[in-house]
Amino acid sequence: MSEQSKSEGPDFTAGVPTDDIPEDGMLAGHVGEAPVLIARVNGGLRAVGAKCTHYGGPLGKGLRVGDTVRCPWHHACFSLTTGEALGPPALDAVPCWKVEEKDGQVFVREKEPADLPRRKPAKTPSSVVIVGGGAAGEAAAETLRREGYDGPVTILSDDEAPPCDRPNLSKDYLAGSAQASWIPLRGEEFYREHKIDLRLKTGVSAIDSDNSRVELADGGEIEYGALLLATGAEPIALDILGVDLPHVHYLRSQADSEAIIAAVEEGAKRAVVIGASFIGLEVAASLRQRELDVHVVAPETKLFERIMGEELGDFVRSLHESKGIEFHLGQIATAFDAEGVRLENGGRIPADLIVVGIGVRPRGELAKEAGLEVKNGVVVNEYLETSAPNVYAAGDIASFPHGASGGRIRVEHWAVAQHQGQCAARNILGANEPYTKPPFFWSQHYDAAINYVGHAAEWDRIDSEGSAGDYDYEARFVKDGRTLAFASIYRDVESLQAEAAMEAATHAL
């Protein structure tokens, strides 16, 4: 992602006419090299930093919704009053600036000290234990502290690495354009400072919901006042000859991404990606950017047709082919060996690196063995509560009610896991907040960014506008006259508007 210019718009230190600040919008400018927004909020003027704290997106090109501003890149949300990060993927607040109004002019002065709201939870469980160190678990732990909970918070993670920026593992990090230091979401000092007990390489063997305790793989146990299951998903393994060979990889964790990078650095030149999922094609793009010869094998004949329709799927395929990717669609891998991949049609593709990406399955074994209701994931109600008292679930494992479709869905998206982690944490503290956020994800393919908001398992029609090939496109997936999902390429404000409209429609149900 390229960062926004630091000096766009007027110089707020020199002053701007008060009348230039719209009643319901925002005015973007700068203080020195720092991008800043001015907005009218609750009868006054507020100035906040205009650079998203996630990947540096330009908030001035985003969307104002009430007293918040949303980032055009990945839909992070910030308070225009306090600068607080209200919605992921951003974790940190944007700075606030002192505003002065004099003789019809508005001036922005120095930064103000952070004054984030102090909250007191309605409920204070004796302790909170979080099983899983991914997006949902990390977001929940941070939210507990932001909401004023001061009891013990423990994250039990079987991963070797701390919570990380997982979407980057198949994108810039794998492609070699993101530094390793960017990947951890927080440093060790953050967890110490916020008294979050992060236990890595810690497996959980059982949940005893009757006695409110978690049994650890090393024989220990830990009691909880409230428990959040955020165990995520695991890659589906192929059951064919050769899957255990050392040049065959899966991608889920930071260690997985680093193993693939190591294979490239050790001389791999020819890669085969098994599976044409979003992750699989992001891996293919990243390896192609590292100048490997890349082939993709998948059983479907059309890319993403059931998710985004034929037009976007054809665009993605043509884009990858223009970069040198060779597709073998309608094909299944039947065996791996030291020199390549054998296909069902008798063909063979030479490879010294194989990455399997045929999908993931929820890690729901702990919940099932504990007697929780499990059906395509851990079944939760609108508050993300499971069938056991004081036990919640969030992220890839959660099967939750979806108001727009009237049924249940389970979504494997990073931002969804973060939103659910935050919502579950607030409900653990007595907020009684239903989870109604429309799902959102983004996928990067070379210089084409695809945003998708909502959920459409089926549709009556697709209303499209613009040209995907020109990187200026939107598609609305409509059923019974209602837009269930919205996909776009570089129509960022329209994507944010679609998200806000879906939220409003859900609240009106």
C-alpha positions in Angstrom: 0.0 0.0 0.0 1.3 3.4 -0.9 0.9 6.0 1.8 -1.1 9.2 1.3 0.6 12.5 0.7 1.4 14.3 4.0 0.7 17.8 2.7 -2.6 17.6 0.8 -5.2 20.3 1.2 -4.9 23.6 3.1 -2.4 24.4 5.8 -4.5 24.5 8.9 -1.9 26.4 10.9 -2.4 29.4 8.5 -6.2 29.1 9.1 -9.2 28.3 6.9 -12.5 30.1 6.7 -15.0 28.6 9.1 -17.6 28.4 6.2 -15.2 26.0 4.4 -16.0 23.3 6.9 -19.1 21.4 5.8 -21.9 20.8 8.3 -22.0 17.0 7.9 -18.7 16.3 6.1 -15.0 16.8 6.7 -12.3 19.1 5.5 -8.9 17.5 5.0 -5.7 19.5 5.3 -2.4 19.4 7.2 -0.4 20.7 10.1 3.2 20.7 8.9 3.6 17.3 7.3 0.9 15.7 9.4 -2.5 15.1 7.6 -5.4 16.4 9.7 -9.2 16.4 9.4 -11.5 19.1 10.7 -15.2 18.3 11.3 -18.2 19.8 13.0 -19.2 17.5 15.9 -22.0 18.1 18.3 -22.0 21.9 17.7 -18.2 22.3 17.9 -15.1 21.8 15.8 -12.8 18.9 16.2 -9.5 18.1 14.5 -8.1 14.6 14.3 -5.3 12.8 12.5 -6.2 11.9 8.9 -3.9 8.9 8.5 -5.4 5.5 9.4 -3.4 3.7 12.0 -3.8 0.4 10.2 -1.9 0.8 6.9 -1.9 4.5 6.6 -5.0 5.0 4.5 -6.2 8.6 3.8 -9.2 9.2 6.1 -10.0 12.4 4.2 -10.9 10.2 1.3 -13.1 8.0 3.4 -16.7 8.4 4.6 -18.1 10.2 7.6 -20.9 8.4 9.4 -22.4 10.4 12.3 -19.5 11.4 14.5 -17.1 8.8 13.0 -14.9 8.5 10.0 -14.2 5.3 8.1 -11.0 4.4 6.2 -11.5 3.9 2.5 -9.0 1.1 2.3 -10.1 -1.5 4.9 -13.1 0.1 6.6 -11.4 0.9 10.0 -13.5 3.4 12.0 -12.5 6.3 14.3 -14.2 8.7 16.5 -14.1 12.3 15.3 -14.5 13.4 18.9 -11.8 11.5 20.7 -9.8 9.9 17.8 -10.5 6.5 19.3 -10.2 3.4 17.0 -13.8 2.2 17.1 -13.6 -0.5 14.5 -10.9 -2.8 13.1 -8.6 -3.5 11.5 -7.2 -0.3 13.2 -6.0 -0.9 16.8 -4.7 2.5 17.7 -6.4 5.9 18.0 -5.5 8.8 15.7 -4.2 11.9 17.4 -6.4 14.9 18.3 -5.4 18.5 17.7 -6.3 21.7 19.4 -8.7 23.9 17.4 -9.2 27.7 17.7 -11.8 29.8 15.9 -11.1 33.5 15.5 -12.6 36.2 13.2 -14.3 33.7 10.9 -11.1 31.6 10.6 -10.3 28.2 12.0 -6.7 27.4 13.1 -5.3 24.0 14.2 -2.6 24.3 16.8 -0.7 21.6 18.7 -1.6 18.1 19.4 -3.8 17.5 22.5 -3.0 14.8 25.0 -5.0 11.6 24.4 -8.3 11.7 26.3 -10.0 8.5 25.5 -13.2 7.8 27.3 -13.0 6.0 30.7 -15.6 3.2 30.8 -16.9 1.1 33.6 -18.2 -2.3 32.7 -21.7 -3.4 33.8 -20.4 -6.8 34.7 -16.9 -7.8 36.1 -16.3 -11.6 35.8 -13.6 -12.9 38.2 -11.4 -13.6 35.2 -11.5 -13.9 31.4 -9.8 -16.7 29.6 -9.4 -16.6 25.8 -8.5 -19.7 23.9 -6.8 -18.7 20.7 -4.3 -16.1 19.8 -5.7 -15.0 16.4 -7.6 -11.9 15.4 -10.7 -12.5 17.5 -8.8 -13.4 20.7 -6.4 -10.5 20.4 -9.2 -8.0 19.7 -11.2 -9.3 22.6 -8.3 -8.9 25.1 -7.6 -5.3 24.0 -11.3 -4.5 24.2 -11.7 -5.8 27.7 -9.1 -3.3 28.8 -10.5 -0.4 26.8 -13.9 -1.1 28.4 -12.4 -0.7 31.8 -12.1 -4.3 32.9 -9.2 -4.7 35.4 -9.5 -8.4 36.2 -7.2 -11.2 35.0 -7.1 -11.6 31.2 -5.3 -14.7 29.8 -4.8 -15.6 26.1 -3.9 -19.3 25.6 -2.4 -19.7 22.2 -0.9 -22.9 20.7 1.0 -20.8 18.2 4.7 -20.0 18.5 4.3 -16.4 17.4 2.3 -13.7 19.1 -0.9 -12.4 17.4 0.0 -11.2 13.9 -1.3 -9.4 10.9 -2.5 -12.6 9.2 -3.8 -11.1 5.9 -0.2 -9.9 5.2 1.1 -13.4 5.4 -0.2 -14.2 1.9 0.2 -10.7 0.6 3.0 -8.2 1.0 5.0 -10.3 3.5 5.1 -13.3 1.3 5.8 -11.2 -1.7 8.8 -9.7 0.0 7.6 -6.1 0.2 6.7 -6.0 3.9 9.2 -6.2 6.8 9.0 -8.9 9.4 8.7 -6.2 12.1 5.3 -5.2 10.6 3.7 -8.6 11.3 3.2 -8.8 15.1 0.1 -6.8 16.1 1.7 -5.8 19.4 5.1 -6.1 21.1 5.7 -7.9 24.3 5.7 -4.6 26.2 2.1 -3.9 25.2 0.8 -7.1 26.8 2.9 -6.4 29.9 1.6 -2.9 30.2 -2.0 -3.9 29.8 -1.6 -6.9 32.0 -2.7 -9.4 29.4 -1.2 -12.8 30.1 -0.3 -14.0 26.7 0.8 -17.7 26.9 2.3 -18.9 23.6 2.9 -22.6 22.7 0.1 -23.4 25.2 -2.3 -26.1 24.1 -5.8 -26.7 25.7 -6.9 -30.3 26.1 -10.4 -29.8 27.5 -13.0 -27.4 28.7 -14.9 -28.2 31.9 -17.9 -25.8 31.6 -19.6 -27.3 34.6 -16.7 -26.2 36.9 -15.6 -23.1 34.8 -12.1 -24.3 34.1 -9.8 -25.0 31.2 -7.5 -28.0 31.2 -4.1 -27.5 29.6 -2.2 -29.9 27.5 0.7 -29.8 30.0 -1.5 -31.0 32.8 -2.3 -27.7 34.3 -5.6 -26.0 34.5 -7.0 -22.4 34.8 -10.3 -21.3 36.1 -12.4 -18.7 34.4 -15.3 -16.3 35.2 -15.9 -16.0 31.4 -14.5 -17.9 28.5 -14.0 -16.9 24.9 -13.4 -19.6 22.3 -11.4 -18.1 19.4 -9.6 -21.2 18.1 -10.0 -20.2 14.5 -9.7 -22.6 11.6 -7.1 -24.9 10.2 -6.2 -25.8 6.6 -7.9 -28.8 5.1 -5.3 -31.4 4.4 -5.1 -33.3 1.2 -5.2 -37.1 1.4 -3.0 -38.1 -1.5 0.4 -39.6 -2.0 3.3 -37.3 -1.2 1.6 -34.7 1.0 4.3 -35.2 3.7 7.2 -34.3 1.4 9.3 -31.4 2.7 8.5 -29.1 -0.3 4.7 -29.3 0.4 3.4 -26.4 2.4 0.1 -25.0 3.9 -0.4 -21.4 4.8 -2.1 -20.4 8.0 0.4 -19.1 10.5 3.4 -16.8 10.5 5.6 -19.9 10.6 3.9 -21.3 7.5 4.6 -18.1 5.6 8.2 -18.0 6.7 8.7 -21.6 5.7 7.5 -20.8 2.1 9.7 -17.7 2.0 12.7 -19.9 3.2 12.0 -22.4 0.4 12.1 -19.5 -2.2 15.3 -18.2 -0.7 16.8 -21.6 -0.8 16.3 -21.8 -4.5 12.8 -22.9 -5.4 11.9 -21.7 -8.9 8.8 -23.6 -9.9 5.7 -23.5 -7.7 2.3 -25.1 -7.9 -0.6 -23.8 -5.8 -3.3 -26.3 -5.2 -6.6 -24.5 -4.9 -7.9 -21.2 -6.4 -9.3 -19.6 -3.2 -8.5 -16.0 -2.4 -5.6 -17.1 -0.2 -4.4 -19.5 -2.9 -4.4 -16.8 -5.6 -2.8 -14.2 -3.2 0.0 -16.8 -2.7 0.3 -17.3 -6.4 0.6 -13.6 -7.0 3.2 -13.2 -4.2 5.3 -16.0 -5.5 5.0 -14.6 -9.1 6.3 -11.3 -7.7 9.3 -13.2 -6.4 9.8 -14.3 -10.0 8.8 -18.0 -9.6 7.2 -20.0 -12.4 3.7 -20.5 -10.9 0.9 -22.9 -11.8 -2.6 -23.1 -10.1 -4.6 -26.3 -10.0 -8.3 -26.3 -9.0 -11.4 -28.4 -9.7 -13.6 -25.5 -10.6 -13.8 -24.2 -14.2 -14.6 -20.6 -13.2 -12.9 -18.6 -10.5 -15.0 -17.2 -7.7 -18.2 -17.6 -9.7 -20.2 -18.6 -6.6 -18.8 -15.8 -4.5 -18.5 -12.8 -6.9 -20.0 -13.8 -10.2 -18.6 -14.6 -13.5 -17.4 -11.1 -14.5 -15.2 -10.5 -11.5 -13.9 -14.1 -11.6 -12.9 -13.7 -15.2 -11.1 -10.5 -14.5 -9.1 -12.1 -11.7 -8.1 -15.0 -13.9 -7.1 -12.7 -16.8 -5.1 -10.5 -14.4 -3.1 -13.4 -13.1 -2.6 -14.8 -16.6 -1.3 -11.5 -17.7 1.4 -11.8 -15.0 2.4 -15.2 -16.1 0.3 -17.5 -14.0 -0.8 -20.7 -15.7 -4.1 -22.2 -14.6 -5.2 -25.9 -14.7 -8.9 -25.5 -14.0 -11.2 -28.5 -13.9 -8.3 -30.6 -12.6 -7.4 -32.4 -9.4 -4.0 -33.2 -8.0 -3.7 -37.0 -7.5 -0.1 -37.2 -6.1 3.0 -35.2 -5.3 6.6 -36.4 -5.7 10.0 -34.8 -5.3 9.8 -33.2 -8.8 6.2 -32.2 -9.2 2.5 -32.7 -9.2 0.5 -35.4 -11.0 -3.0 -34.6 -12.2 -6.1 -36.6 -12.6 -6.0 -36.3 -16.4 -2.6 -37.9 -16.4 -0.8 -34.6 -16.8 2.2 -33.6 -14.8 3.5 -30.2 -13.6 7.1 -29.8 -12.5 7.5 -28.1 -9.1 10.1 -27.7 -6.3 7.5 -25.8 -4.2 3.9 -26.8 -3.6 1.4 -24.8 -1.6 -1.9 -26.4 -0.7 -4.8 -24.0 -0.2 -8.1 -25.9 -0.7 -9.9 -24.3 2.2 -10.1 -24.4 6.0 -12.3 -26.0 8.6 -13.3 -24.6 12.0 -11.4 -25.9 15.0 -14.4 -26.9 17.0 -13.2 -30.1 18.6 -12.8 -28.6 22.1 -16.3 -27.1 22.0 -17.8 -30.4 20.8 -16.0 -32.5 23.4 -17.2 -30.0 26.1 -20.8 -30.6 25.1 -21.4 -27.3 23.3 -23.7 -27.2 20.4 -21.6 -27.5 17.2 -23.0 -27.4 13.7 -20.7 -26.0 10.9 -18.9 -24.3 13.8 -19.8 -23.4 17.3 -23.4 -22.3 17.5 -23.8 -18.9 19.1 -26.8 -16.5 19.6 -26.9 -12.9 18.5 -24.7 -12.0 21.5 -22.1 -14.6 20.5 -23.0 -16.7 23.6 -22.6 -20.5 23.2 -25.0 -23.1 24.6 -22.9 -23.1 27.9 -23.2 -20.4 30.5 -20.4 -17.7 30.4 -18.8 -19.2 27.3 -18.6 -17.2 24.1 -17.2 -17.9 20.7 -15.9 -15.6 18.0 -14.1 -15.6 14.7 -13.8 -18.5 12.2 -15.4 -21.0 14.5 -18.6 -19.0 15.3 -21.9 -20.0 13.5 -24.0 -16.9 14.1 -27.4 -15.5 13.2 -27.3 -13.4 10.0 -30.3 -11.0 9.9 -30.0 -10.2 6.2 -30.4 -13.8 5.1 -32.5 -14.9 8.0 -30.3 -17.9 8.6 -26.9 -18.8 10.1 -23.5 -18.2 8.6 -19.9 -18.7 9.5 -17.4 -16.3 8.0 -13.7 -16.8 7.7 -12.5 -13.2 7.3 -10.0 -11.3 9.4 -12.0 -8.1 10.0 -15.1 -10.2 11.0 -13.0 -12.1 13.6 -11.8 -8.8 15.0 -15.3 -7.3 15.1 -16.7 -10.4 16.8 -13.9 -10.4 19.3 -14.7 -6.9 20.3 -18.4 -7.6 20.5 -17.9 -10.7 22.6 -15.6 -8.9 25.0 -18.2 -6.1 25.5 -20.9 -8.7 26.1 -18.8 -10.6 28.6 -18.8 -7.3 30.4 -22.6 -7.0 30.3 -23.2 -4.8 27.2 -25.9 -7.1 25.7 -24.9 -5.9 22.3 -26.1 -8.0 19.3 -23.6 -8.7 16.6 -25.0 -7.2 13.4 -21.9 -5.9 11.5 -21.9 -6.8 7.8 -19.0 -9.0 6.9 -16.1 -7.4 5.1 -12.9 -8.6 3.5 -10.3 -7.3 1.0 -8.1 -9.3 -1.3 -5.0 -8.0 -3.1 -3.9 -9.2 -6.5 -0.9 -7.4 -7.7 -2.1 -3.8 -7.9 -5.8 -4.6 -7.9 -7.6 -4.4 -4.6 -11.0 -6.0 -4.3 -13.3 -5.1 -1.4 -16.3 -7.1 -0.6 -18.9 -6.2 2.0 -22.0 -8.2 3.0 -22.8 -11.8 2.4 -24.6 -13.3 -0.6 -24.9 -17.1 -0.8 -27.2 -16.6 -3.8 -28.7 -13.8 -5.7 -31.3 -13.0 -8.3 -29.1 -10.6 -10.3 -25.8 -8.7 -10.2 -26.1 -5.0 -11.0 -22.6 -3.9 -12.1 -21.1 -0.6 -13.2 -17.7 0.4 -14.5 -14.9 -1.8 -15.8 -12.9 -4.3 -13.7 -10.2 -4.2 -16.3 -9.8 -0.4 -15.8 -9.7 -0.9 -12.0 -13.0 1.0 -11.6 -15.8 -1.3 -10.9 -18.7 -2.2 -8.6 -21.2 -5.0 -8.4 -24.3 -5.3 -6.3 -25.6 -8.7 -5.5 -29.4 -8.4 -5.2 -32.0 -10.8 -4.0 -35.7 -10.0 -3.6 -34.9 -6.4 -4.3 -32.3 -6.1 -1.5 -28.6 -5.6 -1.9 -27.0 -8.5 0.1 -23.3 -7.8 -0.9 -21.2 -5.3 -2.7 -17.9 -5.9 -4.4 -15.7 -3.2 -5.8 -12.3 -2.3 -7.3 -11.1 1.1 -6.3 -14.6 2.4 -5.6 -13.7 2.9 -1.9 -16.3 5.5 -0.9 -19.0 3.5 -2.6 -18.0 0.4 -0.7 -18.2 2.4 2.6 -21.6 3.7 1.6 -22.8 0.2 0.9 -21.6 -1.0 4.3 -23.4 1.9 6.0 -26.6 1.2 4.1 -26.4 -2.5 5.1 -26.0 -1.5 8.7 -29.0 0.8 8.6 -31.1 -1.9 6.9 -30.1 -4.4 9.6 -31.0 -2.0 12.4 -34.4 -1.4 10.7 -35.3 -5.1 10.8 
